[in-house]
């Protein structure tokens, strides 16, 4: 039997069991890591950045197999934008970031950008997977006083993606049953079926959107998710402060002010 102190009912009458974790600190840790990671443009920076990154990643203890299934559909998008560099003339250029210097070839830099983006996406998925429910993320965002509009938008995007994915699986099973498990092959009939599935998914998404809107009106949803605030954990706060100090040091070394740090360290 679930203790009532750890069970909450949100506006959609869904019971969610909350784990005894400091989700707010975890979100702040991930946000800091993502922000710093977006400024990493050289090999030495990446090596120093990966030390706390993998420490954070493995401390979340994600379920790797389900997480990789969520990651696979995102890989084409992750690699598509960086690889635009390959379409350019294969040139060499040098990136200077404070004391860090790396000479890049266009194709190598594209691979580096794709790898960096992949790391950031994996960490975000690991954060979501480390919680008992996505509602924990929403509760933590509210406790961090993130605007209601942003919190509600994140919630509905996540829930709506789940609905679309469920509908896609239903249509895929129906297609499999109608063809008795046989492969469609690459022909005109296959493309016609795929286009029908896309059109059907769009039609179902419109119906689902209307149902969600009606449910919000009936429940008088005001953008707030009722829950009991949970205190910060001292261990997580100290870990967050240590990371902030480390990241600040790394950013300064990669900035024009790196000379000040070197002078101070050199006495």
C-alpha positions as CSV (number, residue, x, y, z in Angstrom):
1,X,0.0,0.0,0.0
2,X,1.4,3.4,-1.0
3,X,1.9,5.9,1.8
4,X,-0.5,8.9,1.3
5,X,2.3,11.3,2.1
6,X,4.2,10.1,-1.0
7,X,1.2,9.9,-3.4
8,X,-0.2,13.0,-5.2
9,X,-3.1,13.6,-7.5
10,X,-2.6,16.1,-10.2
11,X,-5.3,17.8,-12.2
12,X,-5.8,14.8,-14.4
13,X,-6.6,12.4,-11.5
14,X,-3.5,10.4,-12.0
15,X,-1.7,8.9,-8.9
16,X,2.0,9.3,-9.0
17,X,4.4,7.7,-6.5
18,X,7.3,10.0,-5.7
19,X,10.7,8.7,-5.0
20,X,12.9,10.2,-2.2
21,X,15.2,12.1,-4.6
22,X,16.3,15.7,-4.9
23,X,15.0,16.4,-8.4
24,X,15.5,20.1,-8.2
25,X,19.2,19.8,-7.7
26,X,19.4,17.2,-10.5
27,X,17.7,19.6,-12.9
28,X,20.1,22.5,-11.9
29,X,23.1,20.1,-12.4
30,X,21.9,19.1,-15.8
31,X,21.1,22.7,-16.9
32,X,24.6,23.8,-15.8
33,X,26.2,20.9,-17.6
34,X,24.2,21.6,-20.8
35,X,25.1,25.3,-20.8
36,X,28.8,24.7,-20.3
37,X,28.7,21.9,-22.9
38,X,27.3,24.2,-25.5
39,X,30.5,26.3,-25.3
40,X,32.9,23.4,-25.7
41,X,34.7,23.8,-29.0
42,X,38.1,22.3,-28.6
43,X,39.5,18.8,-27.8
44,X,41.2,19.8,-24.4
45,X,37.9,21.4,-23.3
46,X,36.0,18.3,-24.2
47,X,38.4,16.1,-22.2
48,X,38.0,18.3,-19.1
49,X,34.3,18.5,-19.6
50,X,33.8,14.7,-19.9
51,X,35.2,14.2,-16.3
52,X,32.1,15.6,-14.5
53,X,29.8,14.7,-17.4
54,X,30.3,10.9,-17.0
55,X,30.3,11.2,-13.2
56,X,26.8,12.9,-13.4
57,X,25.6,10.4,-16.1
58,X,26.4,7.3,-14.1
59,X,25.2,8.7,-10.8
60,X,21.7,9.0,-12.4
61,X,21.8,5.2,-13.0
62,X,19.6,5.2,-16.0
63,X,18.1,2.1,-17.6
64,X,20.3,2.0,-20.7
65,X,18.2,-0.2,-23.0
66,X,15.0,1.8,-22.8
67,X,16.9,5.0,-23.0
68,X,18.7,3.9,-26.1
69,X,15.3,3.1,-27.7
70,X,14.3,6.7,-27.1
71,X,17.5,8.0,-28.4
72,X,17.5,6.1,-31.8
73,X,14.7,8.2,-33.4
74,X,16.7,11.4,-32.5
75,X,20.0,10.3,-34.0
76,X,19.2,11.4,-37.6
77,X,18.2,14.9,-36.3
78,X,21.3,15.1,-34.1
79,X,23.7,14.3,-36.9
80,X,21.9,16.2,-39.7
81,X,22.6,19.8,-38.7
82,X,26.3,19.3,-37.8
83,X,27.0,17.4,-41.0
84,X,26.1,20.5,-43.0
85,X,29.8,21.3,-42.5
86,X,30.7,18.4,-44.7
87,X,28.8,20.0,-47.6
88,X,31.1,23.0,-47.4
89,X,34.6,23.0,-48.9
90,X,36.9,20.9,-46.8
91,X,38.9,23.6,-45.1
92,X,41.2,23.8,-42.1
93,X,40.6,26.4,-39.3
94,X,41.8,27.0,-35.8
95,X,39.7,27.5,-32.8
96,X,41.2,29.5,-29.9
97,X,39.4,29.4,-26.5
98,X,41.6,30.9,-23.9
99,X,44.4,28.5,-23.2
100,X,42.8,25.8,-25.4
101,X,43.6,25.6,-29.1
102,X,42.5,23.0,-31.7
103,X,43.0,23.0,-35.4
104,X,40.0,21.6,-37.1
105,X,39.1,20.1,-40.5
106,X,35.5,20.8,-41.6
107,X,34.5,17.1,-41.6
108,X,36.2,16.5,-38.2
109,X,34.5,19.5,-36.7
110,X,31.1,18.2,-37.9
111,X,31.8,14.9,-36.1
112,X,32.8,16.8,-33.0
113,X,29.6,18.8,-33.0
114,X,27.5,15.7,-33.5
115,X,29.2,14.0,-30.6
116,X,28.8,17.0,-28.4
117,X,25.1,17.2,-29.2
118,X,24.7,13.5,-28.6
119,X,26.2,13.8,-25.1
120,X,23.8,16.6,-24.2
121,X,20.7,14.6,-25.4
122,X,21.8,11.5,-23.6
123,X,22.2,13.4,-20.3
124,X,18.7,14.9,-20.7
125,X,17.2,11.5,-21.4
126,X,19.1,10.1,-18.4
127,X,17.6,12.7,-16.1
128,X,14.1,11.9,-17.3
129,X,14.8,8.1,-17.0
130,X,16.2,8.5,-13.5
131,X,12.8,9.6,-12.1
132,X,9.9,7.4,-11.2
133,X,7.7,9.6,-13.4
134,X,8.0,12.6,-15.7
135,X,5.7,14.4,-13.2
136,X,8.7,14.6,-10.9
137,X,10.4,16.9,-13.4
138,X,7.3,19.0,-13.6
139,X,7.0,19.2,-9.8
140,X,10.7,20.2,-9.5
141,X,10.3,22.9,-12.2
142,X,7.4,24.4,-10.3
143,X,9.4,24.3,-7.1
144,X,12.2,26.2,-8.9
145,X,9.5,28.8,-9.8
146,X,9.8,28.3,-13.6
147,X,6.9,30.2,-15.2
148,X,3.7,28.2,-15.4
149,X,3.5,28.6,-19.2
150,X,6.8,27.0,-19.7
151,X,6.1,24.2,-17.2
152,X,2.7,23.4,-18.7
153,X,4.2,23.5,-22.3
154,X,7.0,21.0,-21.4
155,X,4.4,18.7,-19.8
156,X,2.0,18.7,-22.7
157,X,4.7,18.3,-25.3
158,X,6.0,15.2,-23.4
159,X,2.5,13.8,-22.9
160,X,1.5,14.5,-26.5
161,X,4.6,12.8,-27.9
162,X,3.7,9.7,-25.8
163,X,0.1,9.8,-27.3
164,X,1.4,10.0,-30.8
165,X,3.9,7.3,-30.2
166,X,1.1,5.0,-28.8
167,X,-1.1,5.7,-31.9
168,X,1.9,4.9,-34.2
169,X,2.4,1.6,-32.5
170,X,-1.4,0.8,-32.8
171,X,-1.2,1.6,-36.5
172,X,2.0,-0.4,-37.0
173,X,0.4,-3.5,-35.3
174,X,-2.7,-3.1,-37.5
175,X,-0.5,-3.0,-40.6
176,X,1.4,-6.0,-39.5
177,X,-1.7,-8.0,-38.8
178,X,-3.3,-7.1,-42.2
179,X,-0.2,-8.3,-44.0
180,X,0.2,-11.4,-41.9
181,X,3.6,-10.3,-40.7
182,X,5.0,-10.0,-44.3
183,X,7.3,-7.2,-45.2
184,X,5.8,-4.6,-47.5
185,X,8.9,-4.2,-49.6
186,X,9.9,-1.1,-51.5
187,X,7.3,-0.4,-54.1
188,X,4.4,2.0,-54.8
189,X,2.1,0.2,-52.5
190,X,4.5,0.6,-49.6
191,X,4.7,4.4,-50.1
192,X,0.9,4.6,-50.4
193,X,0.5,2.7,-47.1
194,X,3.1,4.9,-45.4
195,X,1.4,8.1,-46.6
196,X,-1.9,6.7,-45.3
197,X,-0.3,6.1,-41.9
198,X,1.0,9.6,-41.8
199,X,-2.3,11.0,-42.7
200,X,-4.1,8.8,-40.2
201,X,-1.6,9.8,-37.5
202,X,-2.3,13.5,-38.3
203,X,-6.1,12.9,-38.1
204,X,-5.8,11.0,-34.8
205,X,-3.6,13.8,-33.4
206,X,-6.2,16.4,-34.1
207,X,-8.8,14.2,-32.3
208,X,-6.5,13.7,-29.4
209,X,-5.8,17.4,-29.2
210,X,-9.5,18.2,-29.0
211,X,-10.0,15.5,-26.3
212,X,-7.1,16.9,-24.3
213,X,-8.5,20.5,-24.6
214,X,-11.9,19.3,-23.4
215,X,-10.4,17.5,-20.5
216,X,-8.5,20.6,-19.4
217,X,-11.8,22.7,-19.5
218,X,-13.7,20.0,-17.5
219,X,-10.9,19.9,-14.9
220,X,-10.5,23.7,-14.8
221,X,-6.8,23.4,-15.3
222,X,-5.0,26.6,-14.4
223,X,-1.4,25.5,-15.2
224,X,-0.6,24.4,-11.6
225,X,0.3,20.8,-10.7
226,X,-0.6,20.2,-7.0
227,X,2.2,18.5,-5.0
228,X,4.0,18.6,-1.7
229,X,7.3,20.5,-2.0
230,X,10.4,18.5,-1.1
231,X,13.5,19.9,0.6
232,X,16.9,20.1,-1.0
233,X,19.3,17.4,0.0
234,X,22.6,18.6,1.5
235,X,24.7,16.1,-0.4
236,X,23.2,17.1,-3.8
237,X,23.6,20.8,-3.0
238,X,27.3,20.3,-2.2
239,X,27.7,18.3,-5.4
240,X,26.0,21.1,-7.3
241,X,28.2,23.8,-5.7
242,X,31.4,21.7,-6.5
243,X,30.3,21.4,-10.2
244,X,29.6,25.2,-10.4
245,X,33.1,25.9,-9.1
246,X,34.6,23.4,-11.6
247,X,32.6,24.7,-14.5
248,X,33.4,28.3,-13.6
249,X,37.1,27.5,-13.6
250,X,36.7,25.7,-17.0
251,X,34.8,28.6,-18.5
252,X,37.4,31.2,-17.3
253,X,40.3,29.1,-18.7
254,X,38.4,29.1,-22.1
255,X,37.8,32.9,-22.0
256,X,39.9,36.0,-22.6
257,X,40.4,36.3,-18.8
258,X,42.4,33.1,-18.5
259,X,45.5,35.1,-17.9
260,X,44.2,36.3,-14.5
261,X,43.7,32.7,-13.4
262,X,47.1,31.6,-14.6
263,X,48.7,34.6,-12.8
264,X,46.9,33.8,-9.6
265,X,47.8,30.1,-9.7
266,X,51.4,31.0,-10.6
267,X,51.6,33.3,-7.6
